[in-house]
Amino acid sequence: MARTNDNDPVAVALAALAATLGCERRAQRFIDLTGIGTEELRARAAEPVLLAALIRFLEAHEPDLIDVAKAVGVEPAELVEARGQLEQGQI
């Protein structure tokens, strides 16, 4: 996946969401842990709270955080920073 605009936390998080959903194992774990259905996920995909929760999910398992960051073209710390900005409403 191409490098995202790392100045835009929503773009970074949306790219992380796409990368997460692109891995069947990781996507299923995210859905199982959050209880969110696929229709709800589609409807809420751009909501900062959901995007921040996705990055927190990745942070909870470092190999996933590293893999998704690599797929998105950012450093893992940039994903964590994007989460912080999403949680603080700095979007």
Long-range contacts (C-beta under 8 A, 24 or more apart in sequence): 1-71, 1-72, 1-73, 2-73, 3-72, 3-73, 3-74, 4-72, 4-73, 4-74, 6-74, 6-78, 6-82, 9-51, 9-81, 9-82, 9-83, 9-85, 9-86, 9-90, 9-91, 10-46, 10-48, 10-51, 10-86, 10-91, 12-72, 12-74, 12-78, 12-79, 12-82, 13-48, 13-51, 13-52, 13-54, 13-55, 13-79, 13-82, 13-83, 13-86, 14-45, 14-46, 14-51, 15-72, 15-73, 16-51, 16-54, 16-55, 16-58, 16-68, 16-69, 16-72, 16-79, 16-82, 17-45, 17-51, 17-54, 19-67, 19-68, 19-71, 19-72, 20-54, 20-57, 20-58, 20-64, 20-68, 22-71, 23-67, 26-64, 26-67, 26-68, 29-57, 30-54, 30-57, 33-57, 48-86, 48-87, 48-89, 48-91, 49-86, 51-82, 51-83, 51-86, 52-83, 52-86, 52-87, 55-79, 55-80, 55-82, 55-83, 55-86, 56-83, 59-83
